[in-house]
Amino acid sequence: MADKARKAKPDFANFVDDVRASMNKNLVNDFAKTISDSKFCELTGISLDNKVNKSEFLMLYLIYCGVSNKNLATVFRTTPESIRSRKNQLKNKLLSLNISTSLFEQKGFSNT
């Protein structure tokens, strides 16, 4: 919430922040329950073998779907700059685990 609204109604602002955080956590958890590693592999050709956390799993799927950094930032409640950094960290993690990073190349690994 904007600073002006937060100052006027701090309890409500905190409530809104809690709801947003809960929604994000639920999205990540529900996605991980809905899409299994095997389904992800079937869709993308990339086997993760449960080596990424739920948030990374969702991010990889959204990258596969061509979601922009700006929209990823909205989903993960952060900035596009942070998303660029997280994508680089995730790509490096996959490389260190000998997991294909073709997903990034297929989508041009756009940092926009």
C-alpha positions in Angstrom: 0.0 0.0 0.0 1.0 3.6 -0.5 2.7 5.3 2.4 -0.1 7.8 2.8 -2.7 5.0 3.1 -0.4 3.0 5.4 0.0 6.0 7.7 -3.8 6.7 7.8 -4.8 3.0 8.4 -1.8 1.0 9.5 -3.8 -2.0 10.7 -5.6 -2.2 7.4 -2.4 -1.9 5.5 -0.8 -4.7 7.5 -3.9 -6.8 6.9 -3.6 -6.2 3.1 0.1 -7.1 3.2 -0.7 -10.3 5.1 -3.4 -11.3 2.6 -1.0 -10.6 -0.4 1.7 -12.7 1.2 -0.7 -15.5 1.9 -2.0 -15.4 -1.7 1.6 -15.6 -3.0 2.4 -18.5 -0.7 -0.8 -20.3 -1.7 0.0 -19.8 -5.4 3.4 -21.3 -5.0 2.2 -24.3 -2.9 -0.9 -25.0 -5.0 1.2 -24.9 -8.2 3.7 -27.4 -6.7 0.8 -29.7 -5.8 -0.9 -29.4 -9.2 2.1 -29.8 -11.5 4.4 -32.7 -10.7 8.1 -33.0 -11.7 7.0 -35.7 -14.2 4.3 -33.4 -15.7 6.9 -30.6 -15.9 9.3 -32.9 -17.7 6.6 -34.0 -20.1 5.8 -30.4 -20.9 9.3 -29.0 -21.1 11.6 -31.9 -21.6 13.5 -30.9 -18.5 13.8 -33.3 -15.6 14.2 -31.5 -12.3 14.1 -34.6 -9.9 12.9 -32.4 -7.0 16.1 -30.4 -7.0 14.5 -27.0 -7.0 12.3 -25.4 -4.4 8.6 -24.6 -5.0 9.2 -21.0 -5.8 11.9 -21.9 -8.4 9.6 -24.5 -9.8 6.9 -22.0 -10.4 9.3 -19.5 -11.9 10.7 -22.1 -14.3 7.2 -22.9 -15.5 6.3 -19.3 -16.0 9.5 -18.8 -17.9 8.5 -21.7 -20.1 5.2 -20.0 -20.7 7.0 -16.9 -21.8 5.9 -14.7 -18.9 7.8 -11.4 -18.9 10.1 -10.2 -16.1 7.6 -7.4 -15.3 4.8 -10.0 -14.9 7.0 -12.4 -13.0 7.8 -9.5 -10.6 4.1 -9.0 -10.0 3.6 -12.7 -9.3 6.5 -12.9 -6.9 5.9 -9.4 -5.4 9.3 -8.0 -6.3 11.0 -5.9 -8.9 11.9 -6.8 -12.5 15.5 -6.2 -11.5 15.2 -8.8 -8.7 13.6 -11.2 -11.2 16.6 -10.8 -13.6 18.9 -11.7 -10.7 16.8 -14.6 -9.6 16.7 -16.0 -13.1 20.5 -15.8 -13.4 20.8 -17.5 -10.0 18.3 -20.2 -11.0 20.1 -20.8 -14.3 23.4 -21.1 -12.5 21.8 -23.5 -10.0 20.5 -25.7 -12.8 24.0 -25.7 -14.5 25.6 -26.8 -11.2 23.1 -29.6 -10.9 23.7 -30.7 -14.5 20.1 -29.9 -15.4 19.3 -28.6 -18.8 19.0 -24.8 -19.1 17.5 -25.0 -22.6 14.4 -23.4 -21.2 16.2 -20.1 -20.9 17.6 -20.3 -24.4 14.3 -21.4 -26.0 12.6 -18.3 -24.6 15.6 -16.2 -25.5 16.4 -15.8 -21.8 14.8 -12.4 -22.0 15.8 -10.1 -19.2 13.0 -7.6 -20.1 
